[in-house]
Amino acid sequence: MGYIYGDLLKAKQEIAACLNGNEKKYGTIWKIIDARWDKKFKTALHKAGYFLNPGLFYENKKEMEEGDLMEVVI
């Protein structure tokens, strides 16, 4: 479960990078991803799986400490 959450985050970052950070170009794509994400994957269980996976944790340590993921575990 944690891999799905992490892969969706990474996909959004890569889409933005490919479009040179131009939000006007990738905004619609992100809205589609977010709509599906909110319905199926944005649950406490997926977030906890992402947070508790050591491989993902150390790869994205800054995001883990600053984001809303800490709230899920605490």
Backbone as numpy.savetxt, mean C-alpha at the origin, in Angstrom:
# Nx Ny Nz CAx CAy CAz Cx Cy Cz
-1.45 -12.67 2.75 -2.26 -11.46 2.75 -1.41 -10.20 2.75
-0.35 -10.23 3.49 0.51 -9.06 3.55 1.15 -8.73 2.21
1.39 -9.78 1.41 2.01 -9.54 0.11 1.07 -8.78 -0.82
-0.21 -9.08 -0.76 -1.18 -8.38 -1.61 -1.19 -6.90 -1.27
-1.25 -6.59 0.00 -1.26 -5.20 0.45 0.02 -4.49 -0.01
1.14 -5.13 0.19 2.42 -4.54 -0.19 2.56 -4.37 -1.70
2.08 -5.35 -2.46 2.17 -5.26 -3.91 1.30 -4.14 -4.46
0.14 -3.92 -3.87 -0.71 -2.81 -4.32 -0.05 -1.47 -4.03
0.58 -1.34 -2.88 1.29 -0.10 -2.57 2.43 0.13 -3.57
3.17 -0.94 -3.84 4.31 -0.83 -4.76 3.83 -0.51 -6.18
2.71 -1.10 -6.59 2.17 -0.83 -7.93 1.80 0.63 -8.08
1.18 1.20 -7.05 0.81 2.61 -7.12 2.05 3.50 -7.22
3.08 3.17 -6.49 4.32 3.95 -6.54 4.98 3.85 -7.91
4.97 2.66 -8.49 5.59 2.47 -9.80 4.81 3.17 -10.91
3.49 3.17 -10.81 2.66 3.88 -11.78 2.98 5.37 -11.74
3.05 5.92 -10.54 3.38 7.34 -10.40 4.77 7.64 -10.95
5.72 6.76 -10.69 7.09 6.98 -11.18 7.16 6.91 -12.71
6.43 5.98 -13.30 6.42 5.84 -14.77 5.82 7.06 -15.45
4.91 7.72 -14.76 4.26 8.91 -15.32 4.88 10.19 -14.78
6.13 10.07 -14.33 6.92 11.22 -13.86 6.25 12.02 -12.75
5.48 11.37 -11.92 4.85 12.04 -10.79 3.75 13.01 -11.18
3.28 12.93 -12.41 2.22 13.82 -12.88 0.87 13.26 -12.44
0.34 13.81 -11.35 -0.89 13.29 -10.77 -2.07 13.37 -11.72
-2.03 14.31 -12.63 -3.11 14.44 -13.61 -3.19 13.19 -14.49
-2.05 12.58 -14.75 -2.00 11.39 -15.60 -2.36 10.11 -14.84
-1.91 10.00 -13.60 -2.16 8.74 -12.89 -3.31 8.81 -11.89
-3.91 9.96 -11.71 -4.99 10.12 -10.74 -6.16 9.18 -10.97
-6.59 9.05 -12.23 -7.72 8.17 -12.55 -7.38 6.71 -12.26
-6.16 6.33 -12.59 -5.73 4.95 -12.34 -5.74 4.66 -10.85
-5.23 5.61 -10.06 -5.20 5.43 -8.61 -6.61 5.35 -8.03
-7.55 6.11 -8.58 -8.93 6.06 -8.09 -9.52 4.67 -8.30
-9.23 4.06 -9.44 -9.72 2.71 -9.72 -9.10 1.72 -8.74
-7.79 1.82 -8.55 -7.10 0.92 -7.61 -7.67 1.12 -6.20
-7.82 2.37 -5.77 -8.32 2.65 -4.43 -9.74 2.14 -4.22
-10.59 2.26 -5.25 -11.97 1.78 -5.12 -12.00 0.27 -4.89
-11.21 -0.45 -5.65 -11.16 -1.91 -5.47 -10.46 -2.28 -4.16
-9.43 -1.54 -3.84 -8.67 -1.78 -2.62 -9.57 -1.61 -1.41
-10.34 -0.53 -1.38 -11.21 -0.26 -0.24 -12.26 -1.36 -0.06
-12.73 -1.93 -1.15 -13.76 -2.96 -1.08 -13.20 -4.31 -0.62
-11.99 -4.64 -1.06 -11.50 -6.00 -0.85 -10.27 -6.15 0.03
-9.34 -5.21 -0.04 -8.05 -5.44 0.59 -7.71 -4.52 1.74
-8.40 -3.45 1.90 -8.02 -2.48 2.94 -8.70 -2.86 4.25
-8.26 -3.97 4.79 -8.81 -4.45 6.05 -7.69 -4.53 7.07
-8.07 -4.57 8.32 -7.08 -4.67 9.39 -6.26 -5.96 9.25
-6.89 -7.01 8.78 -6.19 -8.29 8.63 -5.08 -8.21 7.58
-5.35 -7.57 6.45 -4.33 -7.41 5.42 -3.21 -6.50 5.90
-3.57 -5.43 6.60 -2.56 -4.51 7.13 -1.67 -5.21 8.16
-2.29 -6.01 9.02 -1.52 -6.72 10.04 -0.58 -7.73 9.38
-1.06 -8.43 8.36 -0.21 -9.38 7.64 0.98 -8.70 7.00
0.75 -7.51 6.47 1.83 -6.73 5.86 2.83 -6.28 6.92
2.32 -5.79 8.03 3.17 -5.28 9.10 3.99 -6.39 9.75
3.39 -7.53 9.96 4.04 -8.61 10.69 4.96 -9.48 9.83
5.01 -9.25 8.54 5.90 -9.99 7.66 7.29 -9.36 7.74
8.27 -10.05 8.29 9.60 -9.44 8.48 10.24 -8.95 7.19
10.07 -9.67 6.10 10.65 -9.25 4.83 10.10 -7.93 4.35
8.80 -7.76 4.49 8.17 -6.51 4.08 8.45 -5.40 5.07
8.52 -5.76 6.35 8.74 -4.74 7.38 10.08 -4.03 7.17
11.14 -4.79 7.01 12.46 -4.17 6.90 12.66 -3.49 5.55
11.95 -3.95 4.54 12.03 -3.32 3.22 11.38 -1.93 3.24
10.34 -1.77 4.05 9.57 -0.53 4.09 9.47 0.01 5.51
10.55 -0.03 6.25 10.53 0.31 7.68 10.00 1.72 7.94
10.41 2.69 7.15 9.98 4.07 7.36 8.46 4.18 7.21
7.93 3.56 6.16 6.48 3.58 5.93 5.74 2.89 7.08
6.31 1.82 7.58 5.69 1.08 8.67 5.58 1.94 9.92
6.62 2.68 10.22 6.65 3.46 11.45 5.81 4.73 11.35
5.69 5.31 10.16 4.99 6.58 10.00 3.53 6.43 9.58
3.19 5.34 8.94 1.85 5.17 8.39 0.82 4.74 9.42
-0.35 4.40 8.92 -1.44 3.98 9.79 -1.35 2.50 10.14
-0.29 1.84 9.73 -0.14 0.41 9.99 0.08 0.11 11.47
0.74 1.01 12.19 0.99 0.79 13.62 -0.32 0.70 14.39
-1.34 1.43 13.96 -2.63 1.42 14.65 -3.26 0.04 14.61
-3.03 -0.70 13.53 -3.61 -2.03 13.39 -3.02 -3.00 14.39
-1.73 -2.90 14.62 -1.04 -3.84 15.49 -1.26 -3.51 16.96
-1.36 -2.24 17.26 -1.50 -1.82 18.66 -2.88 -2.01 19.10
